[in-house]
Amino acid sequence: MAETGRALPQPAGETPMITSCDRRITVKCLRLPTAGRPISRVTLDLGPGSGSAPGAWAALTTREARELARRLLDQAALAEREATTAPGALPSPPSSASFGPASPGFPSF
């Protein structure tokens, strides 16, 4: 019988994140057995929100997961800068180091 994919254990104490709109986000590592060598993916599961809207999920390579993490951190830094900007003032433009062109093979979000 063929083995199905299985989630690898999460770090101790790691629980799903609940957003301010009551959406559950779970990040795990999934191992897919293959004949040659196992394939591992980082999974991102966006559970349904408070309005019971359907969730979504993605399985990312380690490179894709790191690229997504970089982009999330860049956008979080931009949001923090905008939140601390005086009312009516325009936020400072992002630095080219933070928001350079997308890496080859990755679509722009």
Secondary structure in CASP SS format (residue, H / E / C, confidence):
PFRMAT SS
TARGET T0000
AUTHOR 0000-0000-0000
METHOD secondary structure of the structure
MODEL  1
M C 1.00
A C 1.00
E C 1.00
T C 1.00
G C 1.00
R E 1.00
A E 1.00
L C 1.00
P C 1.00
Q C 1.00
P C 1.00
A C 1.00
G C 1.00
E C 1.00
T C 1.00
P C 1.00
M E 1.00
I E 1.00
T C 1.00
S C 1.00
C C 1.00
D C 1.00
R C 1.00
R E 1.00
I E 1.00
T E 1.00
V E 1.00
K E 1.00
C E 1.00
L E 1.00
R E 1.00
L E 1.00
P C 1.00
T C 1.00
A C 1.00
G C 1.00
R C 1.00
P C 1.00
I E 1.00
S E 1.00
R E 1.00
V E 1.00
T E 1.00
L E 1.00
D E 1.00
L E 1.00
G C 1.00
P C 1.00
G C 1.00
S C 1.00
G C 1.00
S C 1.00
A C 1.00
P C 1.00
G C 1.00
A E 1.00
W E 1.00
A E 1.00
A E 1.00
L E 1.00
T C 1.00
T H 1.00
R H 1.00
E H 1.00
A H 1.00
R H 1.00
E H 1.00
L H 1.00
A H 1.00
R H 1.00
R H 1.00
L H 1.00
L H 1.00
D H 1.00
Q H 1.00
A H 1.00
A H 1.00
L H 1.00
A H 1.00
E H 1.00
R H 1.00
E H 1.00
A H 1.00
T C 1.00
T C 1.00
A C 1.00
P C 1.00
G C 1.00
A C 1.00
L C 1.00
P C 1.00
S C 1.00
P C 1.00
P C 1.00
S C 1.00
S C 1.00
A C 1.00
S C 1.00
F C 1.00
G C 1.00
P C 1.00
A C 1.00
S C 1.00
P C 1.00
G C 1.00
F C 1.00
P C 1.00
S C 1.00
F C 1.00
END
